[in-house]
């Protein structure tokens, strides 16, 4: 009978141990971060000791910007996860208390110092007032000239001494006030940081024996991301182009990333895992295309969370850094070699991603109708192999900084063109041949003859390749007829009227091209030929 009672008691103890829930609160460090273009995935790990029954594991002091649906927990098979939830905690961050205590002590010392300085200044003012009130001398008996001189010297030296001491104390007071303001601001920052809200992730687990597994927590936070930035350097013509791939990383999650492993990704962390479904494709009259004249949808200007993104805000010290990003269908990932610390301070931190020597061909490019200067163009053909995304590039040629350009992967095709600046050793001129340009009337029509000569000279010691662009005007009316007379065998784009000459010049060589055309229109009309000959219209 005693044996049965003991067995029954053991069963009750076992049941009670399974019904009671123990709690464990974890303070963890960030192990690694996957930084997306918009958002960042944080990884934390912690080994826990679990006893048979239920245990509530609480990950504390996490960012308040956690996206709840992205929380993921991994643990060994011998542990059953019963539930995962999260909540906001408003408890004060105890790690800030020693710092706040030190700042308060400094403020107290400075306050006492300010009071002492004020007391000394008051004493000097009283002393000065007493001296000035007793400046009348001599009385009924009079005073000698020597006595007046000695008295005047005393008053002058004493007042001067008091004024100097007063000025010195005033400077000390202002310096003390400045120091107080600095400590007051620092105190406010620490108090704001210490009392700000935090997220807690609560995981309820069940085990049937003592185990010590490592539990992994991952989640995505908002207000973090990265922006591509490049240095493109060309040493000389016919040499490879060196591309330095960098990333500006920003973190506004309210939690610093200290000495963490970083991976960059161009994926969207909020992409649904559900399979896509086709919806009916409806065609109707008067349907408006939402795409704008530049060929992309207006929604491209918004991030995945509906926030408007400013292309111009990629500055290192701004509170939010972002840009309109477009990438290829296959996402790119980059593992950063060394660990980095990215504080949550509203600044952007530059991180090196990779470096590449890219094969390039060099061509000179000139539009003498618009610019007298000749531009050097580096054409990179294998740029897709380095997974570029939209971003700003700093351009260097030789040891000279040329300027900043935008690499837009949306508009770049097989070849990435990089402008390497002007070259003053190539001279291009374009002038109107007045002796050929004329106007005459034929019947009911008027005909204008326009004649131009384009000349280019290579003052370099090496041969060069060059493309020269010009254009013919385009008529928008059947009564206006454009007739090219001589285009010096230029390639013509009939839709745009663009003319191009691809030439090679030896050192010191000069080549010239003629552009001659007529415009015929009714003589009772007037036409305006725009500066860029983009259209011709009646007045």
One Martini backbone bead per residue (centre of mass of N, CA, C, O) as a GRO file, in nm:
protein
  539
    1UNK     BB    1   0.059   0.063  -0.021
    2UNK     BB    2   0.305   0.251   0.003
    3UNK     BB    3   0.399   0.215  -0.292
    4UNK     BB    4   0.147   0.341  -0.424
    5UNK     BB    5   0.167   0.620  -0.289
    6UNK     BB    6   0.442   0.694  -0.404
    7UNK     BB    7   0.361   0.675  -0.700
    8UNK     BB    8   0.138   0.890  -0.691
    9UNK     BB    9   0.320   1.120  -0.596
   10UNK     BB   10   0.506   1.117  -0.846
   11UNK     BB   11   0.289   1.187  -1.052
   12UNK     BB   12   0.212   1.463  -0.933
   13UNK     BB   13   0.494   1.591  -0.961
   14UNK     BB   14   0.513   1.561  -1.266
   15UNK     BB   15   0.258   1.721  -1.341
   16UNK     BB   16   0.343   1.986  -1.197
   17UNK     BB   17   0.603   2.028  -1.368
   18UNK     BB   18   0.438   2.056  -1.642
   19UNK     BB   19   0.242   2.295  -1.557
   20UNK     BB   20   0.471   2.452  -1.490
   21UNK     BB   21   0.631   2.772  -1.570
   22UNK     BB   22   0.924   2.866  -1.669
   23UNK     BB   23   1.177   3.136  -1.664
   24UNK     BB   24   1.372   3.313  -1.927
   25UNK     BB   25   1.611   3.576  -1.947
   26UNK     BB   26   1.761   3.733  -2.240
   27UNK     BB   27   2.089   3.861  -2.309
   28UNK     BB   28   2.193   3.956  -2.629
   29UNK     BB   29   2.391   3.934  -2.915
   30UNK     BB   30   2.484   4.026  -3.220
   31UNK     BB   31   2.606   3.822  -3.480
   32UNK     BB   32   2.427   3.905  -3.743
   33UNK     BB   33   2.382   4.082  -4.070
   34UNK     BB   34   2.126   4.138  -4.311
   35UNK     BB   35   2.146   4.375  -4.565
   36UNK     BB   36   1.911   4.554  -4.716
   37UNK     BB   37   1.780   4.796  -4.904
   38UNK     BB   38   1.514   4.736  -4.705
   39UNK     BB   39   1.647   4.640  -4.436
   40UNK     BB   40   1.712   4.393  -4.157
   41UNK     BB   41   1.869   4.093  -4.051
   42UNK     BB   42   1.866   3.948  -3.732
   43UNK     BB   43   2.109   3.762  -3.530
   44UNK     BB   44   2.054   3.530  -3.252
   45UNK     BB   45   2.231   3.354  -2.981
   46UNK     BB   46   2.145   3.090  -2.727
   47UNK     BB   47   2.213   2.913  -2.449
   48UNK     BB   48   1.999   2.669  -2.283
   49UNK     BB   49   1.842   2.553  -1.980
   50UNK     BB   50   1.630   2.265  -1.968
   51UNK     BB   51   1.346   2.150  -1.817
   52UNK     BB   52   1.096   1.971  -1.755
   53UNK     BB   53   0.865   2.128  -1.952
   54UNK     BB   54   0.782   2.451  -1.931
   55UNK     BB   55   0.920   2.743  -2.115
   56UNK     BB   56   0.991   3.093  -2.087
   57UNK     BB   57   1.142   3.275  -2.345
   58UNK     BB   58   1.321   3.595  -2.320
   59UNK     BB   59   1.394   3.840  -2.546
   60UNK     BB   60   1.574   4.124  -2.476
   61UNK     BB   61   1.642   4.431  -2.601
   62UNK     BB   62   1.494   4.510  -2.866
   63UNK     BB   63   1.385   4.635  -3.135
   64UNK     BB   64   1.098   4.838  -3.217
   65UNK     BB   65   1.127   4.759  -3.551
   66UNK     BB   66   0.990   4.497  -3.563
   67UNK     BB   67   0.871   4.252  -3.781
   68UNK     BB   68   0.663   4.016  -3.681
   69UNK     BB   69   0.644   3.819  -3.942
   70UNK     BB   70   0.981   3.767  -3.928
   71UNK     BB   71   0.988   3.576  -3.702
   72UNK     BB   72   1.253   3.338  -3.613
   73UNK     BB   73   1.290   2.993  -3.492
   74UNK     BB   74   1.567   2.785  -3.375
   75UNK     BB   75   1.574   2.428  -3.285
   76UNK     BB   76   1.578   2.141  -3.164
   77UNK     BB   77   1.380   1.851  -3.185
   78UNK     BB   78   1.358   1.812  -2.858
   79UNK     BB   79   1.202   2.082  -2.904
   80UNK     BB   80   0.894   2.238  -2.837
   81UNK     BB   81   0.701   2.479  -2.999
   82UNK     BB   82   0.418   2.660  -2.886
   83UNK     BB   83   0.513   2.977  -2.897
   84UNK     BB   84   0.508   3.313  -3.061
   85UNK     BB   85   0.593   3.641  -2.935
   86UNK     BB   86   0.532   4.002  -2.894
   87UNK     BB   87   0.656   4.301  -2.716
   88UNK     BB   88   0.643   4.599  -2.537
   89UNK     BB   89   0.901   4.773  -2.358
   90UNK     BB   90   0.945   5.035  -2.080
   91UNK     BB   91   1.198   4.977  -1.956
   92UNK     BB   92   1.477   5.062  -1.813
   93UNK     BB   93   1.808   5.093  -1.901
   94UNK     BB   94   2.055   4.980  -1.688
   95UNK     BB   95   2.317   5.038  -1.861
   96UNK     BB   96   2.284   5.368  -1.818
   97UNK     BB   97   2.323   5.442  -1.512
   98UNK     BB   98   2.631   5.494  -1.479
   99UNK     BB   99   2.639   5.727  -1.684
  100UNK     BB  100   2.430   5.909  -1.549
  101UNK     BB  101   2.573   5.936  -1.275
  102UNK     BB  102   2.829   6.074  -1.389
  103UNK     BB  103   2.686   6.321  -1.513
  104UNK     BB  104   2.550   6.426  -1.253
  105UNK     BB  105   2.815   6.481  -1.103
  106UNK     BB  106   2.922   6.693  -1.303
  107UNK     BB  107   2.683   6.888  -1.278
  108UNK     BB  108   2.717   6.948  -0.977
  109UNK     BB  109   3.000   7.074  -0.992
  110UNK     BB  110   2.924   7.303  -1.194
  111UNK     BB  111   2.708   7.438  -1.023
  112UNK     BB  112   2.898   7.513  -0.788
  113UNK     BB  113   3.091   7.680  -0.960
  114UNK     BB  114   2.885   7.893  -1.053
  115UNK     BB  115   2.821   8.001  -0.767
  116UNK     BB  116   3.108   8.089  -0.688
  117UNK     BB  117   3.146   8.293  -0.917
  118UNK     BB  118   2.903   8.470  -0.845
  119UNK     BB  119   3.007   8.551  -0.564
  120UNK     BB  120   3.270   8.688  -0.656
  121UNK     BB  121   3.134   8.900  -0.839
  122UNK     BB  122   2.971   9.037  -0.611
  123UNK     BB  123   3.211   9.121  -0.435
  124UNK     BB  124   3.340   9.307  -0.647
  125UNK     BB  125   3.101   9.501  -0.680
  126UNK     BB  126   3.102   9.600  -0.384
  127UNK     BB  127   3.392   9.706  -0.376
  128UNK     BB  128   3.359   9.910  -0.607
  129UNK     BB  129   3.128  10.075  -0.475
  130UNK     BB  130   3.284  10.167  -0.221
  131UNK     BB  131   3.510  10.324  -0.363
  132UNK     BB  132   3.327  10.525  -0.525
  133UNK     BB  133   3.184  10.648  -0.260
  134UNK     BB  134   3.507  10.727  -0.146
  135UNK     BB  135   3.637  10.966  -0.351
  136UNK     BB  136   3.623  11.186  -0.144
  137UNK     BB  137   3.869  11.441  -0.053
  138UNK     BB  138   4.021  11.637   0.239
  139UNK     BB  139   3.809  11.817   0.350
  140UNK     BB  140   3.865  12.100   0.548
  141UNK     BB  141   4.201  12.084   0.517
  142UNK     BB  142   4.276  11.938   0.278
  143UNK     BB  143   4.523  11.863   0.003
  144UNK     BB  144   4.783  11.760  -0.141
  145UNK     BB  145   4.919  11.693  -0.440
  146UNK     BB  146   5.045  11.425  -0.354
  147UNK     BB  147   4.786  11.306  -0.234
  148UNK     BB  148   4.622  11.304  -0.491
  149UNK     BB  149   4.808  11.122  -0.654
  150UNK     BB  150   4.798  10.874  -0.466
  151UNK     BB  151   4.492  10.837  -0.472
  152UNK     BB  152   4.458  10.803  -0.778
  153UNK     BB  153   4.639  10.555  -0.803
  154UNK     BB  154   4.470  10.375  -0.621
  155UNK     BB  155   4.202  10.382  -0.776
  156UNK     BB  156   4.308  10.283  -1.050
  157UNK     BB  157   4.436  10.009  -0.961
  158UNK     BB  158   4.183   9.891  -0.821
  159UNK     BB  159   3.979   9.904  -1.051
  160UNK     BB  160   4.150   9.741  -1.251
  161UNK     BB  161   4.166   9.484  -1.085
  162UNK     BB  162   3.862   9.433  -1.064
  163UNK     BB  163   3.802   9.416  -1.371
  164UNK     BB  164   3.987   9.176  -1.431
  165UNK     BB  165   3.854   8.976  -1.237
  166UNK     BB  166   3.571   8.996  -1.360
  167UNK     BB  167   3.644   8.898  -1.649
  168UNK     BB  168   3.756   8.621  -1.567
  169UNK     BB  169   3.491   8.523  -1.431
  170UNK     BB  170   3.312   8.547  -1.683
  171UNK     BB  171   3.460   8.334  -1.850
  172UNK     BB  172   3.418   8.101  -1.649
  173UNK     BB  173   3.111   8.108  -1.659
  174UNK     BB  174   3.074   8.050  -1.963
  175UNK     BB  175   3.228   7.781  -1.959
  176UNK     BB  176   3.043   7.642  -1.752
  177UNK     BB  177   2.783   7.664  -1.919
  178UNK     BB  178   2.881   7.501  -2.160
  179UNK     BB  179   2.938   7.240  -2.003
  180UNK     BB  180   2.651   7.204  -1.900
  181UNK     BB  181   2.514   7.176  -2.177
  182UNK     BB  182   2.662   6.921  -2.262
  183UNK     BB  183   2.567   6.740  -2.024
  184UNK     BB  184   2.262   6.780  -2.069
  185UNK     BB  185   2.252   6.653  -2.350
  186UNK     BB  186   2.375   6.380  -2.271
  187UNK     BB  187   2.157   6.310  -2.064
  188UNK     BB  188   1.919   6.309  -2.262
  189UNK     BB  189   2.024   6.088  -2.447
  190UNK     BB  190   2.043   5.862  -2.231
  191UNK     BB  191   1.750   5.880  -2.135
  192UNK     BB  192   1.618   5.827  -2.407
  193UNK     BB  193   1.761   5.554  -2.452
  194UNK     BB  194   1.682   5.416  -2.175
  195UNK     BB  195   1.346   5.482  -2.209
  196UNK     BB  196   1.297   5.338  -2.449
  197UNK     BB  197   1.158   5.127  -2.645
  198UNK     BB  198   1.114   4.768  -2.646
  199UNK     BB  199   1.157   4.441  -2.754
  200UNK     BB  200   0.988   4.124  -2.692
  201UNK     BB  201   1.056   3.775  -2.720
  202UNK     BB  202   0.826   3.502  -2.688
  203UNK     BB  203   0.908   3.157  -2.594
  204UNK     BB  204   0.735   2.852  -2.592
  205UNK     BB  205   0.841   2.548  -2.436
  206UNK     BB  206   0.892   2.178  -2.466
  207UNK     BB  207   1.012   1.923  -2.239
  208UNK     BB  208   1.120   1.574  -2.114
  209UNK     BB  209   1.416   1.689  -2.056
  210UNK     BB  210   1.734   1.758  -2.008
  211UNK     BB  211   1.853   2.051  -2.183
  212UNK     BB  212   2.116   2.236  -2.406
  213UNK     BB  213   2.031   2.444  -2.625
  214UNK     BB  214   2.038   2.636  -2.920
  215UNK     BB  215   1.893   2.949  -2.978
  216UNK     BB  216   1.744   3.099  -3.269
  217UNK     BB  217   1.716   3.446  -3.374
  218UNK     BB  218   1.502   3.603  -3.622
  219UNK     BB  219   1.480   3.939  -3.776
  220UNK     BB  220   1.314   4.227  -3.904
  221UNK     BB  221   1.410   4.562  -3.968
  222UNK     BB  222   1.367   4.878  -3.986
  223UNK     BB  223   1.556   5.143  -4.065
  224UNK     BB  224   1.741   4.995  -4.290
  225UNK     BB  225   2.042   4.979  -4.505
  226UNK     BB  226   2.159   5.014  -4.854
  227UNK     BB  227   2.408   5.182  -5.071
  228UNK     BB  228   2.550   5.223  -5.357
  229UNK     BB  229   2.913   5.270  -5.421
  230UNK     BB  230   3.162   5.424  -5.642
  231UNK     BB  231   3.489   5.364  -5.785
  232UNK     BB  232   3.620   5.503  -6.093
  233UNK     BB  233   3.926   5.398  -6.263
  234UNK     BB  234   4.141   5.558  -6.508
  235UNK     BB  235   4.464   5.573  -6.608
  236UNK     BB  236   4.438   5.492  -6.922
  237UNK     BB  237   4.435   5.440  -7.234
  238UNK     BB  238   4.383   5.086  -7.271
  239UNK     BB  239   4.305   5.040  -6.981
  240UNK     BB  240   4.176   4.919  -6.727
  241UNK     BB  241   3.903   4.934  -6.513
  242UNK     BB  242   3.866   5.043  -6.182
  243UNK     BB  243   3.640   4.891  -5.944
  244UNK     BB  244   3.489   5.017  -5.648
  245UNK     BB  245   3.295   4.849  -5.415
  246UNK     BB  246   3.039   5.008  -5.222
  247UNK     BB  247   2.876   5.078  -4.895
  248UNK     BB  248   2.598   5.238  -4.751
  249UNK     BB  249   2.524   5.211  -4.409
  250UNK     BB  250   2.217   5.205  -4.225
  251UNK     BB  251   2.106   5.267  -3.868
  252UNK     BB  252   1.758   5.297  -3.709
  253UNK     BB  253   1.683   5.065  -3.471
  254UNK     BB  254   1.815   5.152  -3.171
  255UNK     BB  255   2.050   4.938  -3.233
  256UNK     BB  256   2.357   4.845  -3.209
  257UNK     BB  257   2.621   4.725  -3.423
  258UNK     BB  258   2.862   4.508  -3.275
  259UNK     BB  259   3.081   4.332  -3.418
  260UNK     BB  260   2.967   4.220  -3.707
  261UNK     BB  261   2.835   4.022  -3.941
  262UNK     BB  262   2.814   4.108  -4.293
  263UNK     BB  263   2.539   4.109  -4.528
  264UNK     BB  264   2.454   4.172  -4.859
  265UNK     BB  265   2.128   4.251  -5.014
  266UNK     BB  266   1.878   4.265  -5.297
  267UNK     BB  267   1.655   4.168  -5.151
  268UNK     BB  268   1.324   4.104  -5.034
  269UNK     BB  269   1.223   4.037  -4.707
  270UNK     BB  270   0.888   4.057  -4.784
  271UNK     BB  271   0.857   3.823  -4.951
  272UNK     BB  272   0.646   3.601  -5.045
  273UNK     BB  273   0.590   3.240  -5.006
  274UNK     BB  274   0.373   3.244  -5.197
  275UNK     BB  275   0.222   3.158  -5.463
  276UNK     BB  276   0.139   3.266  -5.758
  277UNK     BB  277  -0.148   3.441  -5.909
  278UNK     BB  278  -0.367   3.462  -6.156
  279UNK     BB  279  -0.529   3.723  -6.316
  280UNK     BB  280  -0.736   3.886  -6.488
  281UNK     BB  281  -0.706   4.006  -6.827
  282UNK     BB  282  -0.801   4.333  -6.900
  283UNK     BB  283  -0.963   4.482  -7.185
  284UNK     BB  284  -1.013   4.833  -7.254
  285UNK     BB  285  -1.130   5.132  -7.291
  286UNK     BB  286  -0.948   5.400  -7.179
  287UNK     BB  287  -0.692   5.290  -7.060
  288UNK     BB  288  -0.454   5.372  -6.823
  289UNK     BB  289  -0.121   5.423  -6.807
  290UNK     BB  290   0.092   5.433  -6.529
  291UNK     BB  291   0.316   5.486  -6.694
  292UNK     BB  292   0.554   5.692  -6.759
  293UNK     BB  293   0.765   5.860  -6.980
  294UNK     BB  294   1.024   5.687  -6.856
  295UNK     BB  295   0.918   5.368  -6.812
  296UNK     BB  296   0.806   5.383  -6.513
  297UNK     BB  297   0.661   5.324  -6.226
  298UNK     BB  298   0.550   5.516  -5.966
  299UNK     BB  299   0.604   5.287  -5.746
  300UNK     BB  300   0.921   5.299  -5.763
  301UNK     BB  301   0.925   5.552  -5.548
  302UNK     BB  302   0.872   5.313  -5.350
  303UNK     BB  303   0.887   5.129  -5.100
  304UNK     BB  304   0.778   4.834  -4.954
  305UNK     BB  305   0.637   5.036  -4.714
  306UNK     BB  306   0.544   5.320  -4.867
  307UNK     BB  307   0.793   5.492  -4.877
  308UNK     BB  308   0.938   5.769  -4.969
  309UNK     BB  309   1.209   5.809  -5.202
  310UNK     BB  310   1.526   5.980  -5.218
  311UNK     BB  311   1.781   6.014  -5.442
  312UNK     BB  312   1.936   6.270  -5.290
  313UNK     BB  313   1.987   6.104  -4.989
  314UNK     BB  314   2.309   6.015  -5.033
  315UNK     BB  315   2.431   6.088  -4.734
  316UNK     BB  316   2.638   6.037  -4.472
  317UNK     BB  317   2.470   6.251  -4.249
  318UNK     BB  318   2.195   6.141  -4.266
  319UNK     BB  319   1.907   6.009  -4.129
  320UNK     BB  320   1.839   5.909  -4.431
  321UNK     BB  321   1.910   5.647  -4.662
  322UNK     BB  322   1.820   5.654  -5.016
  323UNK     BB  323   1.689   5.471  -5.312
  324UNK     BB  324   1.617   5.390  -5.634
  325UNK     BB  325   1.599   5.046  -5.687
  326UNK     BB  326   1.755   4.833  -5.937
  327UNK     BB  327   1.754   4.495  -6.051
  328UNK     BB  328   1.796   4.201  -6.123
  329UNK     BB  329   1.637   3.905  -6.110
  330UNK     BB  330   1.895   3.838  -5.969
  331UNK     BB  331   2.021   3.835  -5.676
  332UNK     BB  332   2.248   3.995  -5.456
  333UNK     BB  333   2.551   3.892  -5.271
  334UNK     BB  334   2.753   4.009  -4.982
  335UNK     BB  335   3.047   3.932  -4.808
  336UNK     BB  336   3.199   4.068  -4.546
  337UNK     BB  337   3.507   4.017  -4.430
  338UNK     BB  338   3.472   4.205  -4.189
  339UNK     BB  339   3.398   4.329  -3.902
  340UNK     BB  340   3.131   4.553  -3.786
  341UNK     BB  341   3.025   4.885  -3.681
  342UNK     BB  342   2.673   5.007  -3.650
  343UNK     BB  343   2.535   5.266  -3.551
  344UNK     BB  344   2.236   5.427  -3.410
  345UNK     BB  345   2.285   5.765  -3.559
  346UNK     BB  346   2.197   5.851  -3.870
  347UNK     BB  347   2.435   5.733  -4.022
  348UNK     BB  348   2.670   5.663  -4.276
  349UNK     BB  349   2.861   5.363  -4.362
  350UNK     BB  350   3.152   5.268  -4.508
  351UNK     BB  351   3.187   4.971  -4.718
  352UNK     BB  352   3.371   4.725  -4.842
  353UNK     BB  353   3.322   4.485  -5.103
  354UNK     BB  354   3.486   4.531  -5.388
  355UNK     BB  355   3.718   4.449  -5.663
  356UNK     BB  356   3.774   4.555  -6.017
  357UNK     BB  357   3.893   4.456  -6.338
  358UNK     BB  358   3.782   4.609  -6.638
  359UNK     BB  359   3.696   4.581  -6.948
  360UNK     BB  360   3.784   4.841  -7.194
  361UNK     BB  361   3.667   5.089  -7.409
  362UNK     BB  362   3.781   5.379  -7.599
  363UNK     BB  363   3.594   5.682  -7.657
  364UNK     BB  364   3.515   5.954  -7.839
  365UNK     BB  365   3.292   6.244  -7.776
  366UNK     BB  366   3.082   6.457  -7.994
  367UNK     BB  367   2.877   6.778  -7.979
  368UNK     BB  368   2.939   7.065  -8.145
  369UNK     BB  369   2.657   7.206  -8.130
  370UNK     BB  370   2.681   7.212  -7.793
  371UNK     BB  371   3.001   7.125  -7.777
  372UNK     BB  372   3.347   7.179  -7.801
  373UNK     BB  373   3.405   6.948  -7.641
  374UNK     BB  374   3.573   6.644  -7.557
  375UNK     BB  375   3.477   6.312  -7.473
  376UNK     BB  376   3.555   6.050  -7.259
  377UNK     BB  377   3.477   5.700  -7.315
  378UNK     BB  378   3.395   5.426  -7.110
  379UNK     BB  379   3.348   5.078  -7.210
  380UNK     BB  380   3.169   4.835  -7.033
  381UNK     BB  381   3.098   4.478  -7.077
  382UNK     BB  382   3.140   4.311  -6.774
  383UNK     BB  383   2.941   4.433  -6.541
  384UNK     BB  384   2.735   4.194  -6.468
  385UNK     BB  385   2.953   4.018  -6.296
  386UNK     BB  386   2.928   4.242  -6.032
  387UNK     BB  387   2.642   4.326  -5.937
  388UNK     BB  388   2.507   4.587  -6.006
  389UNK     BB  389   2.364   4.885  -5.873
  390UNK     BB  390   2.215   5.153  -5.804
  391UNK     BB  391   2.447   5.440  -5.813
  392UNK     BB  392   2.705   5.620  -5.717
  393UNK     BB  393   2.996   5.770  -5.893
  394UNK     BB  394   3.340   5.807  -5.877
  395UNK     BB  395   3.545   5.983  -6.108
  396UNK     BB  396   3.862   5.875  -6.256
  397UNK     BB  397   4.153   6.026  -6.425
  398UNK     BB  398   4.407   5.912  -6.322
  399UNK     BB  399   4.452   6.168  -6.063
  400UNK     BB  400   4.163   6.278  -6.147
  401UNK     BB  401   3.879   6.433  -6.054
  402UNK     BB  402   3.578   6.452  -6.236
  403UNK     BB  403   3.321   6.319  -6.081
  404UNK     BB  404   2.971   6.256  -6.068
  405UNK     BB  405   2.775   5.958  -6.117
  406UNK     BB  406   2.515   5.753  -6.255
  407UNK     BB  407   2.422   5.419  -6.199
  408UNK     BB  408   2.178   5.272  -6.421
  409UNK     BB  409   2.040   4.955  -6.449
  410UNK     BB  410   1.779   5.023  -6.613
  411UNK     BB  411   1.939   5.168  -6.877
  412UNK     BB  412   2.147   4.950  -6.892
  413UNK     BB  413   2.301   4.731  -7.089
  414UNK     BB  414   2.572   4.570  -7.211
  415UNK     BB  415   2.682   4.869  -7.174
  416UNK     BB  416   2.898   5.069  -6.976
  417UNK     BB  417   2.897   5.416  -6.955
  418UNK     BB  418   3.188   5.633  -6.892
  419UNK     BB  419   3.262   5.948  -6.805
  420UNK     BB  420   3.609   6.104  -6.826
  421UNK     BB  421   3.583   6.368  -6.964
  422UNK     BB  422   3.778   6.609  -7.087
  423UNK     BB  423   3.975   6.683  -7.402
  424UNK     BB  424   4.211   6.933  -7.501
  425UNK     BB  425   4.364   6.757  -7.746
  426UNK     BB  426   4.083   6.796  -7.878
  427UNK     BB  427   3.959   6.955  -8.181
  428UNK     BB  428   3.635   7.112  -8.229
  429UNK     BB  429   3.450   7.234  -8.513
  430UNK     BB  430   3.157   7.456  -8.591
  431UNK     BB  431   3.047   7.601  -8.903
  432UNK     BB  432   2.905   7.837  -9.100
  433UNK     BB  433   2.851   7.856  -9.454
  434UNK     BB  434   2.777   8.153  -9.588
  435UNK     BB  435   2.834   8.112  -9.898
  436UNK     BB  436   2.599   7.876  -9.903
  437UNK     BB  437   2.400   8.017  -9.737
  438UNK     BB  438   2.049   8.044  -9.837
  439UNK     BB  439   1.770   8.223 -10.002
  440UNK     BB  440   1.475   8.121 -10.198
  441UNK     BB  441   1.226   8.164 -10.455
  442UNK     BB  442   0.977   7.907 -10.561
  443UNK     BB  443   0.712   8.028 -10.630
  444UNK     BB  444   0.525   7.926 -10.344
  445UNK     BB  445   0.818   7.885 -10.238
  446UNK     BB  446   1.068   7.836  -9.987
  447UNK     BB  447   1.436   7.815  -9.981
  448UNK     BB  448   1.673   7.673  -9.758
  449UNK     BB  449   2.030   7.691  -9.710
  450UNK     BB  450   2.234   7.467  -9.516
  451UNK     BB  451   2.583   7.509  -9.404
  452UNK     BB  452   2.834   7.283  -9.268
  453UNK     BB  453   3.142   7.249  -9.070
  454UNK     BB  454   3.338   6.974  -8.949
  455UNK     BB  455   3.622   6.978  -8.724
  456UNK     BB  456   3.905   6.752  -8.647
  457UNK     BB  457   4.180   6.731  -8.403
  458UNK     BB  458   4.482   6.543  -8.323
  459UNK     BB  459   4.711   6.619  -8.044
  460UNK     BB  460   4.804   6.349  -8.005
  461UNK     BB  461   5.041   6.063  -7.986
  462UNK     BB  462   4.777   5.899  -8.039
  463UNK     BB  463   4.545   5.712  -8.147
  464UNK     BB  464   4.187   5.756  -8.224
  465UNK     BB  465   3.848   5.722  -8.128
  466UNK     BB  466   3.537   5.858  -8.280
  467UNK     BB  467   3.226   6.034  -8.206
  468UNK     BB  468   2.999   6.219  -8.411
  469UNK     BB  469   2.732   6.454  -8.351
  470UNK     BB  470   2.424   6.522  -8.522
  471UNK     BB  471   2.154   6.698  -8.714
  472UNK     BB  472   1.839   6.683  -8.851
  473UNK     BB  473   1.560   6.810  -8.926
  474UNK     BB  474   1.208   6.782  -8.837
  475UNK     BB  475   0.905   6.731  -8.978
  476UNK     BB  476   0.542   6.822  -8.893
  477UNK     BB  477   0.488   6.892  -9.208
  478UNK     BB  478   0.410   6.842  -9.540
  479UNK     BB  479   0.506   7.143  -9.632
  480UNK     BB  480   0.769   7.046  -9.498
  481UNK     BB  481   1.095   7.005  -9.649
  482UNK     BB  482   1.360   6.778  -9.602
  483UNK     BB  483   1.693   6.800  -9.767
  484UNK     BB  484   1.965   6.615  -9.807
  485UNK     BB  485   2.282   6.679  -9.960
  486UNK     BB  486   2.523   6.658  -9.725
  487UNK     BB  487   2.669   6.400  -9.483
  488UNK     BB  488   2.937   6.242  -9.512
  489UNK     BB  489   2.835   5.941  -9.457
  490UNK     BB  490   2.630   5.933  -9.244
  491UNK     BB  491   2.454   5.808  -8.992
  492UNK     BB  492   2.096   5.761  -8.994
  493UNK     BB  493   1.814   5.864  -8.800
  494UNK     BB  494   1.497   5.902  -8.909
  495UNK     BB  495   1.338   5.960  -8.643
  496UNK     BB  496   1.560   6.184  -8.514
  497UNK     BB  497   1.805   6.290  -8.716
  498UNK     BB  498   2.057   6.148  -8.647
  499UNK     BB  499   2.411   6.194  -8.670
  500UNK     BB  500   2.700   5.975  -8.747
  501UNK     BB  501   3.063   5.959  -8.681
  502UNK     BB  502   3.310   5.706  -8.728
  503UNK     BB  503   3.646   5.760  -8.625
  504UNK     BB  504   3.999   5.783  -8.717
  505UNK     BB  505   4.299   5.923  -8.558
  506UNK     BB  506   4.590   6.039  -8.604
  507UNK     BB  507   4.857   6.192  -8.521
  508UNK     BB  508   4.775   6.523  -8.623
  509UNK     BB  509   4.505   6.476  -8.745
  510UNK     BB  510   4.259   6.592  -8.995
  511UNK     BB  511   3.895   6.623  -9.009
  512UNK     BB  512   3.612   6.663  -9.238
  513UNK     BB  513   3.258   6.779  -9.242
  514UNK     BB  514   2.954   6.786  -9.416
  515UNK     BB  515   2.643   6.989  -9.371
  516UNK     BB  516   2.370   6.966  -9.603
  517UNK     BB  517   2.053   7.149  -9.630
  518UNK     BB  518   1.701   7.172  -9.695
  519UNK     BB  519   1.417   7.409  -9.668
  520UNK     BB  520   1.074   7.367  -9.757
  521UNK     BB  521   0.820   7.633  -9.788
  522UNK     BB  522   0.581   7.840  -9.765
  523UNK     BB  523   0.604   8.186  -9.827
  524UNK     BB  524   0.348   8.264  -9.625
  525UNK     BB  525   0.547   8.145  -9.418
  526UNK     BB  526   0.683   8.069  -9.097
  527UNK     BB  527   0.984   7.951  -8.948
  528UNK     BB  528   1.124   7.742  -8.679
  529UNK     BB  529   1.448   7.663  -8.585
  530UNK     BB  530   1.569   7.497  -8.355
  531UNK     BB  531   1.861   7.462  -8.192
  532UNK     BB  532   1.826   7.123  -8.211
  533UNK     BB  533   1.634   7.030  -8.442
  534UNK     BB  534   1.363   6.881  -8.332
  535UNK     BB  535   1.190   7.102  -8.488
  536UNK     BB  536   0.943   7.219  -8.727
  537UNK     BB  537   0.758   7.531  -8.749
  538UNK     BB  538   0.503   7.736  -8.762
  539UNK     BB  539   0.415   8.084  -8.697
   0.00000   0.00000   0.00000
